[in-house]
């Protein structure tokens, strides 16, 4: 049985290589390619592939943002996430979004093809090196504190953060204050930088 996939990755060389190699490694049909999160959402909703193969880090809307949008319309969409740096917080978030597979971007095309086939058959797959990273979690910040730092690092004000996360401004300030204490930093931007450097965001 042929597996139709949408392939989303902003790295042209890798995307083109996978688009050429995957059909040689398995019964795989590339129905569309996407270079960023927005086109990944559009292509997935238009072509309704058996499996969406998507890079975690892309310009504009990242892989998680794209999956969040797709899930609203196609909750059943099977997703394989390609990742180079699997941060624990990101992995947890992706699992909550129902991502069925994680593969390192350095994996052999034959391995990626076999995982795609397995996911299409209803199985799940997380590469061992990716799952090992997910288990090593020394982050003292709560999910909500991470959320406000994530938006802070995008340059938004407290009022903007509150609006984007549907929180009261006082609540946002509390989360930021807690995050600054836990990271022993003096400003919210320093706290966001600290969290990013420690791969918590």
N, C-alpha and C positions, 0 to 999 in steps of 0.2 A: 504494500500500500504506500502510495506516494505521500510524502509529508510536505505540505505547502508552508513556506516560511516567509516572513518579512524580516529583513536583516537591517538593523539600525546601529550604525557606528560612524562617528565623525572622522575617524582615521581612514582616509580614502584607501591607502595601501592595504591595510588589514581587511577592510570591508570587501575590496575588489578581489583580494586573494581568497577570502572565504567564499565569496559568491562563485568564484571559478572552481574551487576545490571541493566544497561540500557536495554538490551533485555527483562528483566522481566517487565520493566515499560512501554514499548511501542513496536511497531512493528519495531524493530531496529536490524540491522545485522552489527556486527563489522567485516569489511572485512580485516582490518590490524591495527596493533598497531605500534607506532613509539616512540623512546626514546629521539630523538633530532630533531632539525630543518632539518638537511640533510635527515634523513630517512623519515621525514614527507613529504618532497618534493617528494622524490622517490616513496613512497607508494601512495601518492595522484595522481601522474601522471600515475602510473601503474594501480591502481584500479579504478580511476575516480569515487570516491564516490559521493553520493547525497549531503552529508554534511561532511566537514572536521571539526573535533572538536580538537582544538589545544590550548595548553598552551601558554601564552604570554612569560613567562621566561623559556628558555631552554638553555643548554650549546651549545657552537658553534653558529650556526645560530639560532637566537631567533624566536619567533612566527611571528613577523612582517617581518623579513628577509625571512622566509620560504614562507609566503603569497605573498610577492613581487615576488619571483621566480616562484611560482605556477601561479600567475596572468598572467605572460608573456606567458605561454603556455595554460593555462585554465582560460581565463578572466571571465568565467561564474561560476567558482567554488563557491559554497555556503560555507561560513565559520562561525563557532561559536567559539568565543575566550573565553577561560577560564582564569580568572585573579584573582589574590589575591590582588594586589595593583594597582588599575587603575589610573595611573598618567594622568593628563589632556592632556599633550603633546602626550603621547602614544595613548590615545583614539582618539585624533584628527587625528593622523597619520593612525590609523587603519580604521577610518571612510573614510578617503581619499582613502584608499586601497579597499574600498567597502566591509568591513567586515559587515555581516548582523546581527550578534548577539553577545552579551556580557553577560556572566553569571559569577557570583562569584563562585570561587572554593569551597566555603563553602555551596553552594546550595544543596538542596536535589536531589538525583538521579531522582526522579519522575518529579521534575521541569525541570531539564536538558533535560530529555527525551521529555517532552512536548514542550520545546523550539526547540529541534532538529526537531520534527514533524512539528512545525509551519514554521520553516525556509525552510524545504523541500517543504512546500505548498506555498512558495513565500512571506511569511511574514517576518517582522524584529522584533528583540527583544533586548532591553537593560535593564538589571536589574536596578531597581530604585536606589539602593545604588551605582551602578557603574556610572549611569548618573549624580547623584548628585556630585560625585567627578569630573566629566568632566566639570561641570559648574563652580566650584570653581577654577578660574584660575587667579592667581596673578603674573604670569610670565612676567617680563618686556622684555625678550629676544625674538628676532625674530626667525622664523623657521630656517633660515640659520645660525644664531648664535648658536642655539641649535645643529644643524647638526655638526658644527665644534667642539663644546665642546664634543659631543657624540664620535666623532672619536679621539679627544684629550685624552679622558678618557681611550681609548684602547691603549694608549702609542705611538701613531704615531707622527712623526715629522711634522713640517709645510709643508715640501715638500711632505711628504706622504699624509697628509690631502688634500693638493691641488690636488694631482693626483687622490685620491679616490673620491673626490667630483667634479672633473672636473672644478676646479677654479684656478685662478692665485694665486701664493704665496702671493702677495701683498694684494689681496682681503681677503685671509684667515687671514693674520695678522690684517687687519682692523676689521674683524668680531671678532677675539679674543680680540683685544684691546677694542672694544665696550662692549663685554661680561665682561671683567675684570672691566671696569668702572661701569657697571650696577650692578655688584655683589660686587663691592668695594674690589676686591682681587688684589694680586700683580703678580700672575703668571697664565698662562692658566690652569695649573693643579689644582690650588686652585679654579679657576672659575668653572672648570668642577665638582670638588668635591662639591662646594657650590650648583650648579644646581642640582646635584644628590641628595644631602641632602634635598633639597626643593621639590623633586619629579617633577622637570621640564623636566628631561631627560627620 
